[in-house]
Amino acid sequence: MIMVVILGTLLILLFTGMPIFAALMLYGGALLLLVQGNLGPVTDIVFHEVNRYMLVAIPLFGFMANLMIKGRVVDDLYDTAYTFTRHLPGGLAVATILACTVFAAISGSSVATALTIGAVAIPQMLRFGYDPRLAYGVVAAGGTLGILIPPSGPMILYGVTTDTSIGGLFMAGIGPGVAMALVFVVWAVVRSMLDGSTKREKMASLPEMVKALRESIWAISMPIFVLSGMYMGIFTATEAAAAGAWLALAITVGIYRTVGWREIWESAIESARLSAMLFMILAGATVFSHVLTKMRIPQQIVETLVAADMGTLGFVLVMMAMIMVLGMFLESIAIILITTPVILPAMLHLGIDPIWYGVLLVINLEVAMITPPVGMNLFTLQAITNAPLGTIIRGAFPYVILMMAMLGVILLFPSLALWLPQMMLGQ
């Protein structure tokens, strides 16, 4: 009951428009004063949590993504995808999903993926007579792949919070991410066939395909370079981020020659701004979780679960339902940092694999990206298209169902997410 009151009060504070980090830090500090009469060593606790080597990967991956965006590498990526899919029903929609899939492995951000691919793809689809709902839905859903296919900012924060292998989480996200992209492709093709209004072109010749691949080889090589380097043990996740940033510099400055000192500086500033925001939220969440531990709330949750005899499946179902509701109102980073420290003891007690749970969590957060009232991808598309929000929501709705179905599949068959990290890293 106390936990319900505490979380309810926190949600009320967040709904007032108070910044997430301020609500977590101020509310957590106030509770700590009530519990023990002073703040104690809270500054040392926050510094210890934020001063982690693994967190360096966040600004580095952000810098890498910003360089690739400013270097307009995505244009070649989209053109190549369309060359391979233009003969299919809904070829532009399929190309959009494929471009989102590859760009997700570069950006690590759902909003960046939807914004960048959407700016290129949506005008093209509308110009070729695609139903606006199909065009908006494809980009909204394809953009969500940005936090499931590695590298993924939310996965890094979850890994830091639970002390779970980030490399293992990255590997676990590949299979479900690719499978979800394929499900999106199938739906886009079926939807286009039923609609009957989308145009199909002649299948590209082999020379055309080879030429298109040659033009986008550098964009495609980026995720291959980062992931294979981690798989072969050449570098850790943090070192992979640094290596990827250097490769992005080499591609955009030395090969494409579309990035100069100004763009490099802007990319660094944007990455620093995003990282500072995330680290402030992490600091606030640390204070909040510290006071909850002082109040023995995580231990009480474990005791309640043991008494209720819910079992692993029951616990995960309850958590997924709660996160799905929270996702309608809160940003994904806040959900990870608010809920994970509280339920971690219960997860460990029930023997739940943190990598498996992390994949389920991220898929659930993907759903949150395209569900109102606070679906970030929905508002991103509205910003770049000026389309009615209702039209965008209706276009995205079928993909919500598809993602929930994929969530159920991973829930029932954990090996679909765990086989790759088990094979590659022995996780």
C-alpha positions, 0 to 999 in steps of 0.5 A: 500500500505504501508503494502505491501511495509513493508511486502515485504521488510521483506520477502526480508530480510528473503530470504537473510538468516537473522535469523527471530528474527534478521530481525523482531527486526532490521527492526522493530527497524529501522522503529520505529526510522523513525516513532518517532525518538527514540526506546521509551519504546520498551524494556519494551514492549518486556519484558512484552510480553515475561514475561508471565506465559503461555509461561512456558508451551513451554519448559515444553512440549518440555522437556516432549517430549524429554524425551519420545523420548530418552526413546524410548517409541515410539517403543512400541507405533508403535508395538501396533498400528501395532498389531491392524492394520496388517490385514488391507490393508496397515496395516503398513501405518495405524499403522504409522498414528495411532502412529503419532496421539498418539505421536503428543499428546505427542510431540506437534511438527510436525518435532519431530513426523515425525522424530521419527515415520519416523525413525521407520516406513519407514524402515519397510514399505519399507522392506514389499514392500510398494511404497516409495511414500506411505511410505514417504507421510504417515509419512510426513502427519502424522507428521503434526498432531503434531501441531494440536492435543494438546499439540501444541507449535504454539497454545500456541503462538497463544493463548498468542498473541491473549489472547485466552484460551490455554485450549480452543484451545487445546480442539478445536484441538482434534476433527479436529485432530482426524478427519484428522487422520481418513481421512488419514487412509481411504486414506492409506487403499484405496491407498494400495488396489489400489496399491495391493502390500502391504502385509496383515497378520492374524488379531491379537488375543484378547490376542495379542491385550491385551498384546500390549496395556499393553506394550504401556499403558504408552505412551497412558496414557500421552495425556490422563493424560494431557488433562483430567487434564485440562478438569477436572480443576485439572490444567491449560495448564501450570500446565499440562505441568509441570505435564506431564514432571514429568510423563514423568520422572517417565515413562522413569526413573522409569518404562522403565529405558531407561533414565539416568542423561545424557539423562535428561540433554540433554532433558533439553538443547534441550528444552531450546534451542528450547524455546530460539529460539521461545522467540527470535522470539516472542521478534522480532515480538513484536517490529515489531507489536509495530511499525505497531501499531504506524503507525496505520496499523492495524486500516487502515486494519480494515477501508479497510475491513469495506469499502470493506464489505468483511464480516467474510467469505471473510476476513477468505478466504483472510487470509487463502490464504495469509497464504498458500502462506506465508507457502511456504516460512516461518516457522509456528511460524514466520507466527503466530507472524507476521500476528496475531497482525496485523489482530487481530483488524480486527478479533475482529471488525468482531466478528470472534471467535479466537478459530475457527480462531486458528484451521483454522490457524493451519490446514493451517500451517500443509499444509505448513509443507509438501509443497515446497519450505520450507516444514520442514517435507519434508526436515526432511524425506529427512534427515533420508531417503536420498530419492529424494525430488521429490519422497517425495513431490509426496508422500505427495501431496495427503495429501495436498489435504485432508488437504485443504478439511478438512480446507474447512469443518471447515471453513463452519462448525465452530461447528466441532471445537468449540463444544468440548471447548463449552461443556467442558470449556464453551468457 
